[in-house]
């Protein structure tokens, strides 16, 4: 009878121990990025290397590794910490880790004076229900505000030797459609390179403006065609030069007027006027 009572007490004690270990809160102390395992400090006890939970890990896979100092939730099936799994992260409460708190995300700001990123400021309390945001250590922010229907990606200016970049690659087509205005502002140089044809079409006006505009055709020539309406070539300041190293023909099917506000010069080894 006594033995059974001792066994019963041991079973209850073991069950209590397993229940106590079933779910724990700890702090990541070591990360093995090769094996995707972490050691977690739970009180004074340090776990073995445990796997962390991810969104997908089969044909489609995701990767987002925990960091040292991150507060996490640990699940131990049957109370056996050797089978433990790191379920996810919690906002830290410790004063020694202020950048792991909730305010590090919602109070972060990327307002740099640029119009396109001024909206990425601290998220007010009344808007936090509608905003999903990821704030990275270098200051980058990815955010969607479902109330404003606004998706923002902000990568700050380069720090050190690594320039800020956003790279998009498609093995096939890339289709971008904008129902309203589109604005592209580049503070440095802009290169558009096409290994085949490049077409720019506007149902209304197409304007090219710059301190200088250069159009160069290296092989098959350049065509400027106005299928309907007038075509105007105008320079308000400075001279206009038509320069060709080969024979040049200006042809019009109707009348043509050449008008000069000052002296007009015709200079050639021979000048011929010919009526139709």
FENTA-V538496 format. One record per run of one state. SS is the DSSP state (H for helix, E for strand, C for the rest). FROM is the first residue (numbers start at 1). TO is the last residue. If there is no record, write none. Layout:
ss | from | to
SS | FROM | TO
SS | FROM | TO
//
This chain:
ss | from | to
C | 1 | 1
H | 2 | 22
E | 23 | 32
C | 33 | 36
E | 37 | 42
C | 43 | 44
E | 45 | 46
C | 47 | 49
E | 50 | 52
C | 53 | 56
E | 57 | 57
C | 58 | 60
E | 61 | 61
C | 62 | 70
E | 71 | 75
C | 76 | 76
H | 77 | 79
C | 80 | 80
H | 81 | 83
C | 84 | 84
E | 85 | 90
C | 91 | 94
H | 95 | 100
C | 101 | 102
H | 103 | 106
C | 107 | 114
H | 115 | 117
C | 118 | 124
H | 125 | 127
C | 128 | 130
E | 131 | 135
C | 136 | 140
E | 141 | 145
C | 146 | 149
E | 150 | 154
C | 155 | 158
E | 159 | 159
C | 160 | 161
E | 162 | 162
C | 163 | 276
//
